Amino acid sequence: MPTSVHNRILRVDLTTGRTWTQSPGEQFFRTYLGGRNVIAHYLLTEVPRGTDALDPANRLVFAMGPVTGVALPGAGRHSVGAKSPLTGLFGESEAGGYWGSELKQAGWDGIVIEGRANTPVYLWINDQDVEVRDATHLWGQVTGPVEDTLRTELGDQQVRIAQIGPAGENLVRYACIVNDLNEVAGRTGMGAVMGSKNLKAIAVRGSHRVPVADTGPIKSTARWVAHETLGEGGVHHRLHTWGTGAMVRSKQLEGHLIVHNFRDGQLDHATDIDAITMQEKVIDHMDRCFACSVRCKKRVKIDTNKVRVEPRYGGPEYETLAAIGTNTGVTDIVAVCKGNEMLNYLGLDSISAGATIAWAMEMAELGYLQGYGLDSQSLRFGSPQDVLDMIEQIAYREGIGDLLAEGSLRAARTIGGDAEKYVVHVKGLEVAMHDPRAMKDMRDNYPINPTGGDHTGAGLKRTSVRNTVGLCQLLQYDDAKALELLNGASGWDMSPQELHEAFERGLTMARLFNLREGMSADDDRLPDRLHEPLRLGPLKEHVLPREDIRSYVQSYYSDHGWDPEYGLPFRDTVAHLGINVEHLDISDILAERPEPLAESALPYRLDLDSPRGYDE
Amino acid sequence: MTSTPKTNRRTVDGSEIRVHVRPYADLARFFFRGNKKACSVKLAHGATAGHLLELYGLDSSHRLTLGINGQLASRESRLHDGDTLEVLAPMSGGFRAN
């Protein structure tokens, strides 16, 4: 029977230059699916405890999902993971575009990279042929020219490229991996891991359609998206028309826009940079990921005497609009578009960069940066030029950029005093641009997300299922649809229970990795700033109590079969999820129940009748 | 002779008011066609935002964020002559909020 799972993972050792194929078997993929779960498997089994994230022994994992590369809207997703140089914990970020699909079309389910090349190299994957090639001529260049050079060098303009920019080369701890110049595996510093291996780029060309077992559900779903959801009133109409970022106005009114390092919930002229305004003023056209008719990707074009922004670097999505826009007090749409372009050609995570700059602005305001020659006049909220200057300085580690390139938490600890209390982070990852003081989903997500202050909900079932299957979260597919598409693509007859257990398995594995690397229950919390009331707006009297978060977190531990006090997975949870602990060096972080529970009594068993059960 | 306090909100003739409506994104389709951005609506004195919305088919089953003259409002908020009512859909960025 045809299947979308190739049972082929490309292994690369950059120290020796050796490449080989690993075929772990169909059961491996059925157990872990893809994405986050596959990353958790390799980090737990192959990265020794205490390994530095920039050490050659760290693994950089590119994990597709079983559905990635299938001709279906939303099937253009892949994940990248490693031990994070920013947090020292589980690092993972998702990206869209075409690169992941191209890798599946080349016949690979993933890539695991270890070691470090002596000089800069790039990988060339041409279907099943793999080469490690010299990249010294590319090192130091920004992403656009690298893509042009490689496509010319390889003689094929259809080659898809995932690469790092100067930020990754300079080991900026939140450097990202950019594919297709506009799609980004942004969070947790995967670009720095790639840079630490002297790996500049991975170029891929795949010449085979990804086979599927049953085309029926795939085709019918694709038709439904294209013909019934994009028009006015359709569930994807807003995304299709404006992309993300059309909610700046509603957040402004409701009073939870991210402003001035999470201090204020409203900002004058904020609507000057929302997606609706963008469409009127700067959008050249909307573009898409692989096989997706929703086309929610902005392409911005600005061409004036003073500023030029190229469409090929895309356009700011919501997180970028907020991170380098409202959070720094900037409402200049041209500056935000230019900043987005710079982030994509330098290879920096927009959320961490914007949040770190906003924190630095508050530090300058309070006088903490006088030792660096900066005060409130030289690094100011509301100054577009200061934001653009900081982006460049961070990428090249120049001036104060060298300090800020370490991330806001490390920078605060270097400054000392009480600078750390102004950092808005969870587990060292700067919090994304959604305020948990107003949004329940974020209140539930941020404290327990394995990667930290990431808005993509890794600790929550809905988003984790889509991540591991290889589907975009923005498409309105419920769990039943996701399962139908998974089974249709793979040929499996996976049940809702089995899919649910795959989510639980990956969550517990990521938890085990984090605990092994030194995280504790004390890290499952929100930062001080998010327990302060906002200074402005309708929510300025509202305080999020710490005890509410603690109570929720303990309940979360119990729900997932972990001890309710410290969040250590119980031994019977790990056993029932099929996680083989024998060689994992985790015996000191498993908890023992006073009385083992029967499998049927385990708290994380799927209950189709419960509110938190199957998402219909 | 007593003086009448000045106010920005005046009643046209005591029986009706005129309100400007700015619906955003795809909510515009409930109010008008084409590229318009706003429209003007006459309502009875004492009308609320909810009354106006129901006139255009946006009953309480539609989850909306409302603003009156730039301030957060609700369906129960009373409208006055000359008010601008913003009608938006609450929406999140890269994450689907409950």
Interface residues (C-beta under 8 A of the other chain):
Chain A: E232 G233 H237 R238 T241 W242 T244 G245 A246 M247 R249 S250 L253 E254 G255 I276 E317 Y318 E319 A322 A432 M433 H434 M439 K440 D441 M442 N445 H455 T456 G457 R462 T463 Q473 L474 P538
Chain B: Y24 A25 D26 R29 T65 L66 G67 G70 Q71 L72 E86 L88 A89 P90 M91 S92 G93 G94 F95 R96 A97 N98
